[in-house]
């Protein structure tokens, strides 16, 4: 799983309300420009407005922790969800 691609999608959804709305309404279309594997696509298409904020917060916490630990080399942290999304 490419954490970098997933991180890009999540960051865009946080920054752009229009993309976020499209992601929830029609995830297949919203994700069509991204090179995602089956697992990534399944995780992202399972996002809802309700679980998105929690997942985005988890991503932010992992990124902040990585920076604090000195993992500031341009790589994104690996994302693990404790429960299936959707």
C-alpha positions as MATLAB code, in Angstrom:
seq = 'XXXXXXXXXXXXXXXXXXXXXXXXXXXXXXXXXXXXXXXXXXXXXXXXXXXXXXXXXXXXXXXXXXXXXXXXXXXXXXXXXXXXXX';
ca = [
       0.000    0.000    0.000;
       1.351    3.391   -0.953;
       0.885    5.553    2.094;
       2.039    8.531    0.046;
      -0.883    8.291   -2.387;
      -3.421    7.760    0.388;
      -1.947   10.714    2.275;
      -2.247   12.866   -0.849;
      -5.933   11.990   -1.203;
      -6.652   12.660    2.474;
      -4.786   15.972    2.446;
      -6.707   17.068   -0.631;
     -10.013   16.096    0.966;
      -9.120   18.118    4.066;
      -8.042   21.158    2.041;
     -10.691   21.147   -0.701;
     -14.325   20.948    0.376;
     -15.457   20.302   -3.219;
     -13.176   17.256   -3.530;
     -14.230   16.006   -0.104;
     -17.911   16.236   -1.080;
     -17.171   14.403   -4.347;
     -15.219   11.733   -2.465;
     -18.239   10.947   -0.293;
     -20.826   11.249   -3.081;
     -19.007    9.353   -5.848;
     -15.688    7.943   -4.649;
     -15.025    6.010   -7.854;
     -15.078    9.193   -9.914;
     -13.222   11.261   -7.302;
     -10.397    8.710   -7.118;
     -10.129    8.014  -10.845;
      -6.982   10.148  -11.278;
      -5.072    8.371   -8.501;
      -2.916    5.268   -8.906;
      -4.387    3.191   -6.087;
      -4.222   -0.523   -5.479;
      -7.325   -2.509   -4.582;
      -6.776   -2.184   -0.819;
      -6.228    1.573   -0.966;
      -9.248    2.087   -3.185;
     -11.442   -0.029   -0.874;
     -10.310    1.917    2.196;
     -10.906    5.291    0.565;
     -14.239    4.403   -1.021;
     -15.426    3.295    2.416;
     -14.971    6.776    3.850;
     -17.989    8.665    5.096;
     -18.290   12.139    6.556;
     -18.604   10.466    9.954;
     -15.419    8.390    9.842;
     -13.335   10.768    7.713;
     -12.550   13.221   10.518;
     -11.334   10.446   12.807;
      -9.154    8.939   10.089;
      -7.721   12.315    9.053;
      -6.948   13.036   12.719;
      -5.143    9.704   13.013;
      -3.080   10.542    9.936;
      -2.188   13.973   11.345;
      -1.153   12.433   14.671;
       1.074    9.882   12.928;
       2.674   12.572   10.784;
       3.293   14.806   13.797;
       4.809   11.913   15.726;
       7.058   11.033   12.781;
       8.340   14.606   12.634;
       8.989   14.623   16.380;
      10.884   11.351   16.055;
      13.023   12.795   13.275;
      11.421   10.957   10.375;
      11.317   14.072    8.275;
      12.783   12.706    5.075;
       9.864   13.374    2.767;
       8.303    9.943    3.216;
       4.807    9.562    4.542;
       4.134    7.347    7.532;
       2.444    4.021    6.934;
      -1.258    4.177    7.674;
      -2.921    1.353    9.589;
      -6.609    1.385   10.361;
      -7.703   -0.554   13.410;
     -11.128   -1.232   11.913;
     -12.316   -1.568    8.337;
     -13.676    1.668    6.976;
     -17.250    1.757    5.811;
];
